[in-house]
């Protein structure tokens, strides 16, 4: 998490009184790469549990090598008794070293495999992803559903979560200098979206239905030239926080509201400090930190990221690494060399 200002070296900064003397964004890159490689070995085998398990194990192992005092704030399920990457778990060297070494305090949101079904079935757009910020910089979102509207930079000021679908689509089209008929809206293919899908079609816009992965879809909506102009519908709240972190880096926007419709939902929200159940969150509410890092590696072939590719002497990955301080967006193509028995490797590009 490189943070710089006029008074600081670009390689040194301070979070919670602890100096950061390395580029943590590249450390986080290594974490998502290893998770993606691990679950890519299970791609198409039809075992979603195994795909998720190996991704979690690989991400957790790599996370403990980082020079951070990290806390998982969004992880492997608020209600599950997950053995690792659970909410509140301490990760990184700072959480385990008994000496006086000091490391930056970092809150981390993870989805070791976004799109477990996509990976298990060999379908596109499965990714390994995480977001990080200084302590308190990511909302502790309960594992509930969330209404979402995600748009790119040009449309962030012209839409409203409570506006009719046709109004929002017309506003998006005008902000982009297009016709509504030119727009593509991504929607999760779920029975709960039947009305939404009908309204989008009635407006004249086109729909891209997806089986899973509204996080990767949200990222795509904020990238100019991706061919996707908005994401609409109800999806997971933890993924909403991760999407918000990406929007902070990309300049897009997410509008979101928790779906709280039972006393049990209310109790879980209150347990995480959330009392306004009607609040419409935006990216700076969900990912409020000044120093945001977002990292994702493709597992299967996707719209933005290629999937993991194995060859004789190595593995090739494609990743997206973004941060707000300094503000930069990087697409990183890595070859992980695995020398043969004679100690040499044949690299294919």
Buried (B, 14 or more C-beta within 10 A) or exposed (E): BBBEEEEEEEEEBEBEEBBBEBBBBBBBBBBBBBBBBBBBBBBEEEBBEBBBBBBBBBBBBBBBBBBBBBBBBBBBEBEEEBEBBBBEBEBBBBBEEEEEEBBBBBBBBBBBBBBBBBBBBBBBBBBBBBBBBBBEBBBBBBBBBBBBBBBBBBBBEBBEBEBEBBBBBBBBBBBBEEEBEEBBBBBBEBEEBEEBBEBBEEBBBBBBEBBBBBBBBBBBBBBEEBEBBBBBBBBBBBBBBBBBBBBBBBBBBBBBBBBBEEEEBBEBBEEBEBEEBEEBBBBEBBBBBEBBBBBBBBBBBBBBBBBBBEEEBBBBBBBBBBBBBEEEBEEBEBBBEEEEEEEEBEEEE
